[in-house]
């Protein structure tokens, strides 16, 4: 017959197994999320380069067309051209969406990390509890033998 200490030990051990398996699943999810984050960062770099390239193209085009314009007036004109350029607007929109996805992925990664830290702490506490139950069981066994 299983006494109360053995029953608690078996239940705690089962809880530990569940926590461990769940933590392993979180590690896999963390790895996938970090891979997604790397892809998003690469995409952001590419979009930023495209934006810079298009801005330089516009600058060159507009400077060639309006070489006689004053610096202040030219800068205002260039700002308007940058805002009305379809290619540049598409790149800015894509960059904004990419940044949003990056933020979401970073938050998700932090959530997974926090979950893993919580489960590790729970496993450590459970290990202490199991050790205590084992000591209690050893004491009971030694008392019963006397």
C-alpha positions in Angstrom: 0.0 0.0 0.0 1.2 3.5 -0.9 1.4 5.8 2.0 0.8 9.6 1.9 4.5 10.5 1.5 5.0 8.1 -1.4 1.8 9.4 -3.1 2.9 13.0 -2.8 6.3 12.0 -4.1 4.8 10.3 -7.2 2.5 13.3 -7.8 5.3 15.8 -7.6 7.5 13.7 -9.8 4.7 13.6 -12.5 4.4 17.4 -12.2 8.1 17.7 -12.7 7.9 15.6 -15.8 5.1 17.8 -17.2 7.1 20.9 -16.4 10.2 19.6 -18.0 8.4 18.5 -21.2 6.6 21.9 -21.4 9.9 23.8 -20.9 11.4 21.7 -23.8 8.5 22.7 -26.0 9.1 26.3 -25.0 12.8 26.0 -26.0 11.8 24.8 -29.5 9.3 27.7 -29.8 12.1 30.1 -28.7 14.4 28.8 -31.3 11.8 29.2 -34.1 11.0 32.7 -32.9 14.6 33.7 -32.8 15.0 32.4 -36.4 12.0 34.5 -37.4 13.5 37.5 -35.7 16.8 37.1 -37.7 14.8 36.9 -40.9 12.9 40.1 -40.0 16.1 41.9 -39.1 17.6 41.0 -42.5 14.4 42.2 -44.2 14.5 45.5 -42.3 18.2 46.0 -43.4 17.3 45.4 -47.0 14.3 47.8 -46.8 16.4 50.5 -45.1 19.0 50.2 -47.9 16.3 50.4 -50.5 14.9 53.5 -48.9 18.3 55.1 -48.7 19.0 54.2 -52.4 15.7 55.6 -53.6 16.2 58.8 -51.6 19.7 59.3 -53.2 18.1 58.6 -56.7 15.5 61.3 -56.0 18.2 63.7 -54.8 20.2 63.2 -57.9 17.2 63.5 -60.2 15.9 66.6 -58.6 19.3 68.3 -58.3 19.8 67.7 -62.1 16.4 69.2 -62.9 16.6 72.1 -60.5 20.3 73.0 -60.3 19.4 76.8 -60.2 17.2 76.4 -57.1 18.4 77.8 -53.7 19.4 75.3 -51.0 16.4 76.1 -48.7 13.9 76.0 -51.4 15.5 72.8 -52.9 15.3 71.0 -49.5 11.6 71.9 -49.3 11.0 70.7 -52.9 12.9 67.5 -52.2 10.8 66.8 -49.1 7.6 67.1 -51.2 9.1 64.8 -53.8 10.0 62.2 -51.2 6.5 62.2 -49.8 4.9 61.9 -53.3 7.2 59.2 -54.6 5.3 56.0 -55.0 8.4 53.7 -54.7 9.6 55.4 -51.6 6.1 55.3 -50.1 5.9 51.6 -50.7 9.3 51.0 -49.1 8.3 53.1 -46.1 5.1 51.2 -45.7 6.9 47.9 -45.9 9.5 49.1 -43.4 6.7 50.1 -41.0 5.1 46.6 -41.3 8.4 45.0 -40.8 9.1 47.1 -37.7 5.7 46.1 -36.3 6.4 42.4 -36.9 9.8 42.8 -35.3 8.3 44.3 -32.2 5.7 41.6 -31.9 8.4 38.9 -32.3 10.6 40.5 -29.7 7.7 40.6 -27.3 6.9 37.0 -28.0 10.5 36.0 -27.5 10.6 37.7 -24.1 7.3 36.0 -23.1 8.8 32.6 -24.0 12.0 33.4 -22.0 9.9 34.5 -19.0 7.9 31.3 -19.2 11.1 29.2 -19.4 12.5 31.0 -16.4 9.3 30.4 -14.4 9.3 26.7 -15.3 13.0 26.3 -14.3 12.3 28.0 -11.0 9.3 25.7 -10.5 11.5 22.7 -11.3 14.1 23.8 -8.8 11.5 24.3 -6.1 10.0 20.9 -7.0 13.5 19.3 -6.7 13.8 20.6 -3.2 10.3 19.4 -2.3 11.2 15.9 -3.7 14.4 15.9 -1.7 12.4 16.8 1.4 9.9 14.0 0.7 12.7 11.5 0.1 14.3 12.5 3.4 10.9 12.1 5.2 10.4 8.7 3.6 13.9 7.6 4.6 13.2 8.7 8.2 9.9 6.9 8.3 11.6 3.7 6.9 14.3 3.9 9.5 11.7 4.4 12.3 9.7 1.4 11.1 12.8 -0.8 11.1 13.5 -0.1 14.7 
